[in-house]
Every structure is written in C-alpha cells, then in structure tokens.
Amino acid sequence: MKIDFYEIPAEGLALTVEDAHWFPPDLERLGRAEASLRLKRRGQRVVVTGILSATVVLACDRCLGTFQLPLDSEFSIELELPAEGVSEVEEKDHFCHDNEMDVDILDSSEINITDLLQQQLYLAMPMKKLCSEECRGMCSRCGANLNHEKCRCQPDNSSPFSVLARLKG
C-alpha cells in the first residue's frame, strides 16, 4: 500500500489496515495483524503516528522452542520530502541538525505504508527473544531442552585451567 505525499489533505489522513498484507513474509503470525495510522503534513514533512497489533511466533534464543509474543506498539515517525531541485550530491552531504535526527528522507513522493509497518514491527520485537525470563535453555552437550527434561550427561568437573597446573610443576 502506497500513498502519495501530495495527496495527503491539510486536515490529515487516517488509515486502518486490517488485512495482514503488510506483515513480513519471514515471520510467522498467529491471528490478526492490524494497524491504525494518522498522517499529517507539515510543509515538506509528514508526521506518521500509529499503533500496530500482532502476535508473532518466535524461536527462543536459549532453548530454541517456539513461543507466541503479542506485540502492541505505538510509533511516531517524521518523513521529509527533499525540496525540488536539490541534487543527489547535496542530499548525501547534508549536515543533520539535532531536530533532524529522527527524520527519514523519502526517495520519492510515495510513502510505502507496508514498508513502514514492517519496520515498526521489527523495532517492536525484543533484541533477545526468550520464551520466559526463567528459561533454562539447552544442554550444550546433548541438546536436551532443560525446561522439559533433565540432562543425562555426566557432569564435567575438569577445569579449562587444569592444563596450567601441569606447567607449574
């Protein structure tokens, strides 16, 4: 879904996206994926505010088991369309002031809502994906999921520093 920058009315534009066409194809979703957006023009900028809601199925980083993560995220983004006649070199060499650090520069007058929602979904996901804070992970030798079964490996009491003891004698 794309919206032209110049077609956003002065009073703004409200969108509700109830189909899951915007959902990233490399993620598994459970149930609905919805988003509500508001686009408001301010000169050569558009302020996009919104809320997205979806439940993703992820693999735990510790035990590799799958789990469901409900995401409800609010976001606000400023998009800027460079002024007509600004050359590509000037765009690349532009010095960003503090008030421009959170502004995305548009390549064209089209605002890709699908890309925008996908980016916000990825930003809403945690860096470390855990099925629970108490996840015990996997045994590094036999691969047993320590949340569901007890490891049958013999404890390794040798120290990696035991080699140094032989050097001392």
N, C-alpha and C positions, 0 to 999 in steps of 0.2 A: 504494500500500500504506500503510495507516494502522494504528497501534497505540494503544490507549487507555492513558493514563498509569497508571490504576488497575489495569490488567490485567497489569502487569509484576510478576512474582513477586519475593519478597525476595531469592532467590538470583540474580536477573538473568535476562536473556533473550538467547540467541544466535540470530542470523539469518544465513542465507546466501542472497544474492539472485543467482541465476544467469541469470535472464531479463533481457532488455535493456529491459523496460517502463519502467524508471526513467531511461533515457538521454534527454537533452534532444532534442526533435524538431528543433531548429535546428542541431544538429551532426551531421556525418557520422561514422559509426563503421566501423571495419574489424575484423571478427572479433567476439569475445565481449566483453561488458561484465559484470563480476562485482563483487560487494561482499560483505564479511563484517562484521557488526556485533555489538556486545555492548552491551546496555542494562542499566544498574544503577541502581536507585532509592536515593536518599539523602534521606529526608524529602520535601520538596516539589520536589526536583530529580532529574533523570535524567542520568546521565553516559553519553554515547554515544561509544564508541570503535570504530574500524573501519579497514578497508583497502578501497580500491576499485582496480580494474584495468580499463583500457580502452585501445584505440588509436583516436585521433581523426584525421580527415583535415582539415587546415587549409590556408588560403592564406597564403603567405609575405608578410610585411609589406613586404619590399623588392622582390621580383621577381614577386609575385602567382602564382607556381607553387604547385601543391598538393604537400603532403608529409604523411607519417604521423608522428604523435607518440605513442609509447607512454607512458601515464600509470599509475604505481603510487604511490598516495598513502595515507599513514596520517593519521588525523584523530582528534580528541577534542573533543567539544562538551558543554557543560552546558546543559540545558534546565530552566527553572523554571516551575512552575505557580503562579500567584499564589494566595494564601490565599483561601478562600471569604469573601465579604463585603467584599473590597477594591473600592472603587468605581473606575470608569474614570478619574476625575479624579485620584485618588490614584496610580493606576498610571502615568499620564502625567507626574506631577510628582515621581516617585520619584527621590531622590538616590542615585546609584550609588557605592558604596564601591569601593575598589581590588579587593577579592576578587569583585566582581560584574561587572567589565568584560567578562569573557569568557562571560557567561551570556546565553542567549537566552530571552526571556519567551514562553511559549506563550499563544496566544489562547484555546485550549480544551484539554480533556484529551486530544485526539487529537494524536498525533505523526505527521506526514506523512513517512514514510521516503523516498518518491520525491523530494519537495522537498529534503529533507536531503541525499540523494546527489547530486542535480543541483547544489546549491550547492557541495558539496565538489569536484565535478568541475571546475566553473568556477574555483574557488580554486586548484586544482592546475595549471591551464594557465598558461603564462608570459604576462607582460604584452606582450612583444614576441615575435611568432611568426615565427621565422626557420627556413628550410629547412636552413641551416647557418650557422655563425659566419662563414664565408668568402663568403657570398652577396654577389654584386656588384650585385644589383638590376637596375633597368631604366634605359634611356636616357630622360632627361626630355623629349627632343625627338621621337624616332622610336618609342619604346616597345619597343625590342629588349631581350630578356632577355640581359643581359651574361654570364650563366653559360653560355649555349649558343651565342651568336653575337656577332660583333664588330659594333659600331655603325658605320654607314656615313655618319654625319653629319660635316660639316666642323667641325673644332674652332673654337670661338668664342673668339678671342683678345682681344676687346674687353672692357674692364673696365667695370663699372657706375659706376665713379668717373670715367670719361673725360669725362663731362659737366662735372664740376667743373674740369677743366683749362681748358676754354673760358672759364669765369668768371674765372679768374686772370689771363688775358692781356688 
